[in-house]
Amino acid sequence: MKKGITRRDMFRYSATAGLSALIAPQLSAGTTGKPGKAEKAEQIKMPERVLGRTGLKFPILSMGVNKADNPNILRAAYNAGIFHFDTGYAYQNGKSEEMMGNVLGGKPRESMNIATKAMFDYPLKDDFEATLNEHLDTSLKRMKIDYVDIFYAHSISSVEKLTDPRVLAALLKIKESGKARFLAFSSHDQDNSLLEAAIETGIYDVAMITYNFKINNKEETDQAIEKAVKAGMGIIAMKVMAGGTEDGEGKTKIDGKACLKWIWQNPNITTVVPCLANYDQLDDCLAAVEELKLTPGEEQYLDRLRTAETIFCQHCGQCEKQCPEKLPIPDLMRAYMYAYGYKHAKLSKETLLQVGIPENACATCETCQVHCPSGFHIAQKIAAIQPLTTIPDTFLT
């Protein structure tokens, strides 16, 4: 953190932190953008890679559906050749899965691969398994399908949670029931010990991890990915746009084509799942597929941004050790990224409510004691997103 922020500053900043940029205009964020090549062109020949021991062939470009609220975007992605769609039980309070059911329900099930996720508290509650199954059953009903190709234990942040015998047993029962073909976990943390532990359990067929040109531990991550792939796991990359902007204030859109092409240079990454909410975003991703090799200009662009302060949080965990209130700062910074990087305030609010941010989270500290290795003004960013928890979804982008 470059400088301290006082309690008085925190309250002032929360009132003037650019929240107007997160208030929805007449049309929501998901309906902006005009139909482009994705809507008009014939289906693109999408390169495919095999997803580990599942044997499934995936397009190198998939679609994260958690931000999309316009069914025409989903329809356009399918028509353009994207056939893996990633959603989750909690996304848009279930509307993401309902939209998928309405758009894709009438199409041949074998023409697409579908993944969903469910979160659960840890330590586990007594009704953990019943709730997990209830969430999956609800997801299937919303999407009008009998099974998902991949079911994720979502947002795992510790080896203990990943390997808990009750978790493993519950997931195996789901697979045996036929409601999920393959089991997986997802994690926002850059903790390669999770991949190591997942290999040891022998039940996780797939891992969805943060992977982009900004990660600080690329060499170690690449080694862990290679080991997982050799063990038969399939690897899917998320957070592929590194926050969505190339500056710390979230003002300048990042070059998404360069971000994707950088990831595709790693043959151990089967597919990427950018969250696509409008035609412009879909068109940019499809354009990247047309020429997979990075240009010298794109390489220079990414090299310049690699060490620059942007909106992407490394999830290194150093901040949590410093915070006297033990706030889940990496998750809060992820919520900030959703709001000011991806311009999706609803998803930011969802995240804040999931982690249970306390009211006036930073009010007990006169000055912030957290010094972020990435240079983030932690208290300032928290103040900028906390008001979202009290704003109705109708008014958010």
N, C-alpha and C positions, 0 to 999 in steps of 0.2 A: 504494500500500500504506500502510495507516494506521500500522502499527508493525512493527518488525523481529521476526523469530522466530529464536531461536538454534538451533544444531544440537541441543542437548539438548532444546529445546522440540519440534523437529521429530520426534524419535524418540518423545517422550512423546505427542505429539498423534496420531501414526499408530496408537498402541495404543488411544486413547480417543476417536477422531474420529467416533463414532457409526456404526461399521461394522455394528453389530448391526441397524441399519435397512436394511442392504443384504443381510442374510442371509435367504434364502427361508424362509417358513413352510411348512406342509405343502403348500399350493397355491402355484404360481408366480405372479408378478405378472400374467402374461397370462391367468390364469383367474379373477382376482378380478372382482367386480362381478356383479350379477344381471342376467338378461335384461330389457331395458327396451323402449322403443318401437321400437328398431331391430329387435328380434327379433319383435315382435308386430304392428307396424303394416304397412299396405300400402305398396307402393313409393312413395317420395316423388318428386314431380316436381322433378328437380334442374335448376336453371338451367345452361345450357351456354355455353361460349365457344370460339371457334376458336383453335387452337394454331398461330399464325403460318402460314407457307407450307405446313405439313404438310396443312392443310385439315381436320385431325381436329377433331371437336367433343368437348370434354372437359367433364365436370361441374365446377362450380367447387369442389367438394369431392372430393378423391381420398383414397386410403388408402396411407400408408406402412406396409409390412408388416414392417419390420425388427425391431420389438419384439414383434409378435403371435406367441404360441405356442399359441393356442387356435383351432383351425380354425373353431369356431362363430362367432367374431368376424368372420372373413373372410367366412364364408357370410352372416352378418347384414348386413354392409356391402353385399355384392352384392345381396341381396334388397331392401335399402332404396333402391337406385338409384345407388350408387357403382359406376362401371365402369372407372375407371383405377386400377391397382394398381402401386405402385412398390416394387421390391426390389433386391437386389444379390447378387453372387456370394458375398461374404464374410459376409453377414448370418446370424447364428446358425450359423456354420460350415456353411452350405448348407441348414439346416433350414427357413429362411424360404421358399426357392424350392421345396423339396420339399412343404411344406404347400400352397403355391399350386397345385402340380400335382395334388395329391390332392383339393383342394376345387374348383378351377376347371376341371380337366382334362376333365370330362364336359360342360361347358357350351359353347354355341356360341362359337367363337373370335371371331366378328364382334361379339359382345355385350360385348366388353371391350377395353381398351387396356392393354398390359403393358409395363413398362419394367424394365430391369435395368442394373447398373453393374459395372464392373471397374476396379480400381486397378492402377497399375504404377509401378515405381520410376523415378526420374529422377536423374541421367542414365540413358538407356535401356541395358538389358542386351542382349547379343547375341541372346538368345532372346526378346526383347520381343514380337515379332509372333506367334510360335508360342504363347507363353504366353497372350497376349490372346485368341487364337482358341480355345485350349483351354478357357479360362475361360468364354467365351461358349457353346461347345458343351456344356459341363457344365451351365450354367444352363438351356439349352433342354431338355436331357434331364431335368433335375430337374423342370421345370415342364410337361413332356410337351407341348411345342409346337414348331413348326418355325421360328418367327421371333418376335422382339420388335418392338413398335411403335417403341420408343425404346431406343437403346443409348448409355449414358453413359461417357465417359472420366471417372472418378470422382475427386472431391476434388482438383481442379486448383488449384495455388497459385502458378503463375507463367506469364507469357506465353510464356516459352521452351518450357515443357512443352506448353502448349496448341497452339503453332504449329509444333512440331518437324516437319520434313518426313516423318520416319519415322512419326510418330503420325498425321499426316493421311493418308498413303498407306495405312496399315494400316486405318484407319477406313473409308476409301472402298472398300477391297476387301471389307470386311464388308458394307457397304451393297449393293455390286454383287452379292454372293453371295446376297442375299435373306434373310439371317439377321437383318437389322435394317432396318426400313423407313426410319427416320430416325436421324440422329446427333446427339449432344448432349454437353455437359459439365456437370459440377456443381462447385461451389466453396463452401466454408465461409467463405472470406475475403471481406471487403467491399472488393474491389478492382475498381473499375469498368473498369480497363484491360483486364481479361479479356474483358468484353463487347465493347469496342472491337476487340480483337484477333480475337475470334471472328467478328465481322462481316467483317473483312478477309480471313479464310481462305475464306469462302464455303461451307464444308462443314457448319458446325454449324447444324442446324435448330432446336435447342432449347437453352435454358440453364436450369439449376436453381440458384437463388441464395438466399442468406439474405435474408429480407425480413420485417420485423415492426415494430411500433410503437416498438421500442427503438433501432433503428439510428440512429447519430449522423449519418450522411451521407445522409439521406433525399433531400434536394433533388438532390444529384449523382447518386444512384442512380436516382431517377425519370427524370432526363434521359437517363441511359445506357440505361435500360430502354426509354424511348420511341424512342430512336434505333435500338435493336436490333429493336424491333417494326416500325418503318418499313422496316427492311432485310429483314423477312420472318421474323425469328426468333420463336419462341414462348417465353414466360417462365413458369416454374413456381416457386412460392415454397416454401422449406423453412425450418426453424427458426421456424415461424410462431407458436409459443407462447412465444417469447422466454425459453426456459429452463424453462417449466412452473410456476414459482412466482413470487410477488410479493415475496419477501424474499431477502436474501442468504444465509440459512441453509437455504433450501429447505424451509421448514416449512409455508407457506401456499400452497395451490393457486391458480394464476392463473385469471382468468375467461376460459376458452377461447373462449366465444362472442364476447366483445368483441374478442379478438385476431383472430379470423377475419373478423368484420364490418369491422374497420378495414382489413384487406388488400383485401377485395373492393371497397372504394371506388375502388381503382385499376383501371380497365378494361384496362390493359395486362398485368395478371396473369391468366393464363388459369385456373390452378387452384392449390390449395394441397394439400400432402401431409403433414398431421399424422400422426405415428406412433400408430396406434390399437392398444392392447393389451388393452382390456377394454370391456365394455358401457357403463360410465359415460362413458368418453371418447368412444365412438361416439355416444352419445345427446346429449352436449353439442354435438358438431359438427353433428349433424342438426338440433338445435334452432336453431342459428345460421342454417341455411339457410332456416328458416321465416319469418324476419324479417331481411332483409339490412341495413336501415338502423340505424345506431348510435343508441341513445337518448342523451339528454342525460346521464343518469347514467353510461352506459358511457364517454362521451367524457371526463367528469370523472375517472373511474376511471383511464383510460389516461393522461390528462394528469398525474395524480398520480404514476404509476409511471414515467413517461418519464424523469425525472431521478433517480429513487430508485435506490439500489444494489440490484441483484437478482443472480440467478445467471447472467445472460446475458453472455457474453464478446463484445466488439465485434470481435475478431480484427483489431485495429488494427496489431499487429506491433511496437508500441513496447517490449513486454516482452522480446522476443527480442534486441533491440539492447543491452539492459542486462544480460542474464544472462551471467555469465562462462563458464558451462558450455554456452551455446548450446542450451539445452533448447527443444523445440518447444512453448513454453508455451501458445499458442492452442489447439493440439490437446489438451494436457493439461487446459486449462480446459473444453474441449468434453467431455472424458471425465468431468470433475467434474459438469458439467451433466447428462449422461446418468444418472449415479449418484444425485446428490442432488436434482436437479430433476425428471427424468423417472422416478426410482426404478427404473432399469433397469441394474443393476450388470453384467449380462453384456455389454451393449453398451459400457459403459465399459471393461470389461476388453478387449474386442475392439479398441477404439480404442487403448488403452495398448500392447497387443502389436503393433499395426500400426505405431505410430510408434517403437517400440523404446525405451521409457523405461528408462534404466539403473538398476541396483539402487542403492538409497540415493541417489536423484538429487540431493538437495540437501545431502548429507553433507559436501561439501568446503567449504561456505561457513559461516562462523561466524554471520553474519547475512545475510538476503536483501537483495540490492542492487537488486531490481526494484521500481519504484514504478509501479503500475498506474493508468492514468488513470481506470478505473472503480472504484478503491478496493479491488480484490481483495487478500486476503492470499495471495499466490502460493505461498509455501513451505508455508503451512498447508494449502492446498487440495491441493497435490501430495502432502503427507504423508497426507492423508485418503483418497486413492484408490490410492496405490502398493501397499498390501497386497492389493488386488484381484487383482493379477497372480499371486499364489500361492494363491488360493482356488479350488478346483474349481468349475466351472460349476454343478454340482448344488446347491451351497449358496448360490447367488446369485439375487437377484430378476431 
